[in-house]
Amino acid sequence: NTTWFDVQFHDNKQTKVKKPDELQNGMNVPNALINDEILNRIRGSMAGMALGDALGAHVEFRPHQYLLNNPVKDLESGGTWGLTKGQVSRLCFVYLFRI
């Protein structure tokens, strides 16, 4: 059941969306035990996403030939967004905080 993932509104006419801080007040502790193995897999996938983002951020939007000539081997700074070495992109934060 993922109804908690649906957009929530303040009224039945759906004119005003609830903000994240407003949603937190209505959240309840899950009534089932949390499976530690699944939770660890989720955490690992989130860490993997952030690491992959940091590794590839400096070559984002580069043509395929550039990647062939300059394969990613380590964390580097620069790229489209001028990130520092190891910094994740803004989009990575968006994905992590939507989860």
DRENDO-1510 file (C-alpha; in Angstrom, 1 decimal, always signed):
<recs>
REC; n; res; u; v; w
REC; 1; ASN; +0.0; +0.0; +0.0 .
REC; 2; THR; +1.6; +3.3; -1.1 .
REC; 3; THR; -1.3; +5.7; -0.6 .
REC; 4; TRP; +1.1; +7.8; +1.6 .
REC; 5; PHE; +3.0; +8.5; -1.6 .
REC; 6; ASP; +0.0; +10.3; -3.2 .
REC; 7; VAL; -0.3; +14.1; -3.2 .
REC; 8; GLN; -2.3; +15.2; -0.1 .
REC; 9; PHE; -4.5; +18.2; +0.0 .
REC; 10; HIS; -6.0; +20.4; +2.7 .
REC; 11; ASP; -9.5; +20.4; +1.3 .
REC; 12; ASN; -11.8; +18.1; -0.7 .
REC; 13; LYS; -11.6; +20.5; -3.7 .
REC; 14; GLN; -7.9; +19.8; -3.9 .
REC; 15; THR; -6.9; +23.4; -4.2 .
REC; 16; LYS; -4.1; +23.6; -1.6 .
REC; 17; VAL; -1.4; +20.9; -1.4 .
REC; 18; LYS; +0.1; +20.0; +2.0 .
REC; 19; LYS; +3.7; +21.0; +2.4 .
REC; 20; PRO; +6.3; +18.4; +3.8 .
REC; 21; ASP; +6.3; +20.0; +7.3 .
REC; 22; GLU; +2.5; +19.7; +7.4 .
REC; 23; LEU; +2.6; +16.1; +6.4 .
REC; 24; GLN; +5.0; +15.2; +9.2 .
REC; 25; ASN; +2.4; +16.1; +11.8 .
REC; 26; GLY; +0.0; +13.4; +10.5 .
REC; 27; MET; +2.6; +10.7; +10.1 .
REC; 28; ASN; +2.3; +7.6; +12.3 .
REC; 29; VAL; +4.8; +4.9; +13.2 .
REC; 30; PRO; +4.3; +1.9; +11.0 .
REC; 31; ASN; +2.2; -0.8; +12.7 .
REC; 32; ALA; +4.4; -3.6; +11.3 .
REC; 33; LEU; +8.0; -4.5; +12.0 .
REC; 34; ILE; +10.6; -3.1; +9.7 .
REC; 35; ASN; +12.6; -5.7; +7.9 .
REC; 36; ASP; +16.3; -4.8; +8.5 .
REC; 37; GLU; +17.5; -6.6; +5.4 .
REC; 38; ILE; +15.2; -4.6; +3.2 .
REC; 39; LEU; +16.0; -1.4; +5.0 .
REC; 40; ASN; +19.7; -2.0; +4.5 .
REC; 41; ARG; +19.2; -2.6; +0.8 .
REC; 42; ILE; +17.3; +0.6; +0.5 .
REC; 43; ARG; +20.1; +2.5; +2.3 .
REC; 44; GLY; +22.6; +0.9; +0.1 .
REC; 45; SER; +20.8; +1.8; -3.1 .
REC; 46; MET; +20.5; +5.4; -1.9 .
REC; 47; ALA; +24.2; +5.5; -1.1 .
REC; 48; GLY; +25.0; +3.9; -4.5 .
REC; 49; MET; +22.9; +6.5; -6.3 .
REC; 50; ALA; +24.8; +9.4; -4.5 .
REC; 51; LEU; +28.2; +7.8; -5.2 .
REC; 52; GLY; +27.3; +7.2; -8.9 .
REC; 53; ASP; +26.1; +10.8; -9.2 .
REC; 54; ALA; +29.3; +12.2; -7.6 .
REC; 55; LEU; +31.4; +10.0; -9.9 .
REC; 56; GLY; +29.6; +11.0; -13.1 .
REC; 57; ALA; +28.7; +14.6; -12.4 .
REC; 58; HIS; +31.8; +16.1; -14.1 .
REC; 59; VAL; +30.9; +14.3; -17.4 .
REC; 60; GLU; +27.1; +14.9; -17.4 .
REC; 61; PHE; +25.8; +16.0; -20.8 .
REC; 62; ARG; +29.1; +15.2; -22.5 .
REC; 63; PRO; +29.0; +13.4; -25.8 .
REC; 64; HIS; +29.7; +9.7; -26.0 .
REC; 65; GLN; +33.1; +10.2; -27.7 .
REC; 66; TYR; +34.2; +12.4; -24.8 .
REC; 67; LEU; +33.5; +9.5; -22.4 .
REC; 68; LEU; +35.4; +7.1; -24.6 .
REC; 69; ASN; +38.4; +9.5; -24.7 .
REC; 70; ASN; +38.2; +10.4; -21.0 .
REC; 71; PRO; +36.8; +7.4; -19.0 .
REC; 72; VAL; +35.6; +8.1; -15.5 .
REC; 73; LYS; +38.2; +6.7; -13.1 .
REC; 74; ASP; +38.0; +8.8; -10.0 .
REC; 75; LEU; +36.1; +11.7; -8.4 .
REC; 76; GLU; +36.8; +15.0; -10.2 .
REC; 77; SER; +35.6; +18.6; -9.9 .
REC; 78; GLY; +34.1; +20.7; -12.7 .
REC; 79; GLY; +31.5; +19.6; -15.2 .
REC; 80; THR; +28.3; +21.3; -16.3 .
REC; 81; TRP; +27.5; +22.5; -12.8 .
REC; 82; GLY; +31.0; +23.4; -11.6 .
REC; 83; LEU; +30.8; +21.0; -8.7 .
REC; 84; THR; +33.6; +20.3; -6.3 .
REC; 85; LYS; +35.3; +16.9; -6.2 .
REC; 86; GLY; +32.9; +14.4; -4.7 .
REC; 87; GLN; +29.9; +16.8; -4.6 .
REC; 88; VAL; +26.5; +15.4; -5.7 .
REC; 89; SER; +24.2; +17.2; -8.0 .
REC; 90; ARG; +21.1; +19.1; -7.0 .
REC; 91; LEU; +19.0; +16.4; -8.7 .
REC; 92; CYS; +20.5; +13.8; -6.4 .
REC; 93; PHE; +19.3; +15.8; -3.4 .
REC; 94; VAL; +15.8; +16.0; -5.0 .
REC; 95; TYR; +15.7; +12.2; -5.4 .
REC; 96; LEU; +17.0; +11.5; -1.9 .
REC; 97; PHE; +14.5; +13.8; -0.2 .
REC; 98; ARG; +11.6; +12.6; -2.2 .
REC; 99; ILE; +12.1; +9.1; -0.9 .
</recs>
